């Protein structure tokens, strides 16, 4: 199954996003954004298994917008 890395702006947004997506049935893990991917400073990412577009839509509707979405497979 496809995995995506959703780069979040802060640990607070990452925690909120993780909880929102888990409540919707997504398999999601929070992790530090790798240094080479984070040009805007220190941030956290959500590793999501499944439909990355749907995960992004759910987060944006909840007011938690990812800075960047990367395919990790």
N, C-alpha and C positions, 0 to 999 in steps of 0.2 A: 504494500500500500504506500502511496506517495506521502512524503513528509515535507513540511514547510517550516521555515524559520521566520517568525513574525517578530521583527525588531521593535521593541517598545521604548518609549521615551524615558521611563522611570521604573523603579521597582514597584511603586504604587500601581501604575498602569498595568504592569506585568501580573501582579497578584490579582487585580480586579479582572483582567482578561482571562487569566487561568481559571478563576472561579466561574466566570460567565460561560466559558466554553465547556468546562466539565459538566456544568448544569444542563447543557444542551447535548451531552453525550459524546463529546470529543475526547480523544486520548491526547492529553496535553501536559508538557513538562516545562518548567521554568528553568532558565539557565543564564549565565552571564553571556553577553554577546562577545564572540571572538574578536580580539583586538583588530585584526585586519578588516573586519566588516564594520566596525564602529568608528566612523570618522567624526562623529559629533560628540564624543566623550564617552563616559562610562554608562552603559545601559544594560538592560536585561532583555532577553528574548523568550518567546514561547515556541517550543518545538511541537508542532501539531501534526497528527497523523490523520489523513483523510482529505476532505475537500477544502483546500486553502481559500478559495474564493468565498465559500459559504462562511468559513470562520471569520474572514475579514468583514463580511457584511454584518454578521452578528455583532462583532465588536464595535463597528462604526455606528450601528443602530443604538448601542448602549453608551455611546459617547467615548469609547476608548479606541482611538485611531492608531494603528501601527505606523511607525516611521517608514518601514520597508518590509517587503515580503520576498523571501528567497526560497527557491526550491532546493531541498537538501539531498535529493536522491539523484 
